[in-house]
């Protein structure tokens, strides 16, 4: 997130890609985004929802959207291939034209649940 803030200061743009478990690891850094008013876009592959078989993925998977929203991040969900492109396109506009912090959550209905 600090690299994305620095990119914005230098006139660049970037997108953070992570799994829902990664959201819990970097939630404190969202204070930099919010406090500095930086545009922010993250694409999050979800775990702990539709068809999940790993019990360790449920806590953060279920907390991802509420935690992001509590930090002022607008969350958009994509559940089908048809929604994915339109959702990312909308998120790009919301982040880089309107200056918001936005997360696109790619659900397990879209990505499929891992088989173990």
Protein Blocks (a to p, Z undefined) as FASTA:
>chain_A
ZZmmmmmmnopacdddddfklmmmmmmmmmmmmmnopacddddddehiehiabfklmmmm
mmmmmmmmmnopacdddfbfklmmmmmmmmmmmmmmnopacdddddfklnopadZZ
